[in-house]
Amino acid sequence: MAEQTAAENELATLIVDSLNLESTKPEQIDPEAPLFGGDLGLDSIDALEIALAVSKRYGFQLRSDNPDNRQIFSNLRKLSEHIEQHRVA
Protein backbone atom coordinates (compact mmCIF):
# COMPACT_ATOMS: atom_id res chain seq x y z
CA MET A 1 0.00 0.00 0.00
CA ALA A 2 1.26 3.47 -0.87
CA GLU A 3 1.87 6.03 1.87
CA GLN A 4 -0.69 8.79 2.32
CA THR A 5 0.41 12.41 2.23
CA ALA A 6 -0.88 14.76 4.92
CA ALA A 7 -3.45 16.16 2.46
CA GLU A 8 -4.58 12.64 1.52
CA ASN A 9 -4.98 11.69 5.17
CA GLU A 10 -7.04 14.83 5.81
CA LEU A 11 -9.26 13.92 2.85
CA ALA A 12 -9.49 10.27 3.92
CA THR A 13 -10.63 11.42 7.36
CA LEU A 14 -13.25 13.66 5.75
CA ILE A 15 -14.51 10.73 3.61
CA VAL A 16 -14.66 8.31 6.56
CA ASP A 17 -16.47 10.87 8.73
CA SER A 18 -18.93 12.10 6.09
CA LEU A 19 -19.86 8.58 4.97
CA ASN A 20 -19.89 7.10 8.51
CA LEU A 21 -17.48 4.33 7.49
CA GLU A 22 -17.23 2.99 11.03
CA SER A 23 -15.26 -0.11 10.09
CA THR A 24 -12.65 1.87 8.12
CA LYS A 25 -9.85 4.00 9.53
CA PRO A 26 -8.64 6.88 7.33
CA GLU A 27 -5.08 5.53 7.26
CA GLN A 28 -6.39 2.19 5.90
CA ILE A 29 -7.45 3.81 2.62
CA ASP A 30 -4.81 3.12 -0.02
CA PRO A 31 -4.37 6.43 -1.89
CA GLU A 32 -3.93 4.56 -5.17
CA ALA A 33 -6.79 2.06 -4.75
CA PRO A 34 -10.11 2.71 -6.51
CA LEU A 35 -12.59 4.67 -4.39
CA PHE A 36 -15.54 3.12 -6.23
CA GLY A 37 -15.99 -0.55 -7.01
CA GLY A 38 -13.11 -1.44 -4.70
CA ASP A 39 -12.72 -2.42 -1.06
CA LEU A 40 -14.62 0.60 0.25
CA GLY A 41 -17.77 -0.34 -1.66
CA LEU A 42 -18.67 3.26 -2.44
CA ASP A 43 -21.42 4.15 -4.93
CA SER A 44 -22.78 7.21 -6.74
CA ILE A 45 -24.68 8.41 -3.66
CA ASP A 46 -21.40 8.32 -1.75
CA ALA A 47 -19.83 10.43 -4.52
CA LEU A 48 -22.50 13.09 -3.92
CA GLU A 49 -21.81 13.00 -0.18
CA ILE A 50 -18.06 13.34 -0.77
CA ALA A 51 -18.65 16.26 -3.18
CA LEU A 52 -20.81 18.03 -0.57
CA ALA A 53 -18.26 17.48 2.20
CA VAL A 54 -15.43 18.71 -0.05
CA SER A 55 -17.34 21.88 -0.98
CA LYS A 56 -17.99 22.65 2.70
CA ARG A 57 -14.42 21.95 3.79
CA TYR A 58 -12.40 23.30 0.86
CA GLY A 59 -14.64 26.05 -0.54
CA PHE A 60 -15.21 24.93 -4.14
CA GLN A 61 -17.74 22.79 -5.97
CA LEU A 62 -17.09 19.37 -7.44
CA ARG A 63 -19.59 19.60 -10.27
CA SER A 64 -21.56 16.54 -11.35
CA ASP A 65 -21.33 17.61 -15.01
CA ASN A 66 -17.51 17.75 -15.01
CA PRO A 67 -16.34 15.39 -17.79
CA ASP A 68 -13.21 14.62 -15.74
CA ASN A 69 -15.11 13.25 -12.72
CA ARG A 70 -14.25 9.62 -13.48
CA GLN A 71 -10.56 10.59 -13.36
CA ILE A 72 -10.94 12.96 -10.38
CA PHE A 73 -12.77 10.37 -8.26
CA SER A 74 -10.67 7.41 -9.43
CA ASN A 75 -8.72 7.23 -6.16
CA LEU A 76 -7.83 9.18 -3.04
CA ARG A 77 -4.60 10.52 -4.55
CA LYS A 78 -6.28 11.94 -7.68
CA LEU A 79 -9.09 13.51 -5.65
CA SER A 80 -6.59 15.03 -3.22
CA GLU A 81 -4.50 16.44 -6.10
CA HIS A 82 -7.64 17.97 -7.64
CA ILE A 83 -8.58 19.56 -4.31
CA GLU A 84 -5.08 20.98 -3.82
CA GLN A 85 -5.27 22.61 -7.25
CA HIS A 86 -8.71 24.17 -6.69
CA ARG A 87 -9.18 24.78 -2.98
CA VAL A 88 -9.84 28.27 -1.70
CA ALA A 89 -6.89 29.25 0.48
C-alpha positions in Angstrom: 0.0 0.0 0.0 1.3 3.5 -0.9 1.9 6.0 1.9 -0.7 8.8 2.3 0.4 12.4 2.2 -0.9 14.8 4.9 -3.5 16.2 2.5 -4.6 12.6 1.5 -5.0 11.7 5.2 -7.0 14.8 5.8 -9.3 13.9 2.8 -9.5 10.3 3.9 -10.6 11.4 7.4 -13.3 13.7 5.8 -14.5 10.7 3.6 -14.7 8.3 6.6 -16.5 10.9 8.7 -18.9 12.1 6.1 -19.9 8.6 5.0 -19.9 7.1 8.5 -17.5 4.3 7.5 -17.2 3.0 11.0 -15.3 -0.1 10.1 -12.6 1.9 8.1 -9.8 4.0 9.5 -8.6 6.9 7.3 -5.1 5.5 7.3 -6.4 2.2 5.9 -7.5 3.8 2.6 -4.8 3.1 0.0 -4.4 6.4 -1.9 -3.9 4.6 -5.2 -6.8 2.1 -4.8 -10.1 2.7 -6.5 -12.6 4.7 -4.4 -15.5 3.1 -6.2 -16.0 -0.5 -7.0 -13.1 -1.4 -4.7 -12.7 -2.4 -1.1 -14.6 0.6 0.3 -17.8 -0.3 -1.7 -18.7 3.3 -2.4 -21.4 4.1 -4.9 -22.8 7.2 -6.7 -24.7 8.4 -3.7 -21.4 8.3 -1.7 -19.8 10.4 -4.5 -22.5 13.1 -3.9 -21.8 13.0 -0.2 -18.1 13.3 -0.8 -18.6 16.3 -3.2 -20.8 18.0 -0.6 -18.3 17.5 2.2 -15.4 18.7 -0.1 -17.3 21.9 -1.0 -18.0 22.7 2.7 -14.4 22.0 3.8 -12.4 23.3 0.9 -14.6 26.1 -0.5 -15.2 24.9 -4.1 -17.7 22.8 -6.0 -17.1 19.4 -7.4 -19.6 19.6 -10.3 -21.6 16.5 -11.3 -21.3 17.6 -15.0 -17.5 17.8 -15.0 -16.3 15.4 -17.8 -13.2 14.6 -15.7 -15.1 13.2 -12.7 -14.2 9.6 -13.5 -10.6 10.6 -13.4 -10.9 13.0 -10.4 -12.8 10.4 -8.3 -10.7 7.4 -9.4 -8.7 7.2 -6.2 -7.8 9.2 -3.0 -4.6 10.5 -4.5 -6.3 11.9 -7.7 -9.1 13.5 -5.6 -6.6 15.0 -3.2 -4.5 16.4 -6.1 -7.6 18.0 -7.6 -8.6 19.6 -4.3 -5.1 21.0 -3.8 -5.3 22.6 -7.3 -8.7 24.2 -6.7 -9.2 24.8 -3.0 -9.8 28.3 -1.7 -6.9 29.3 0.5 
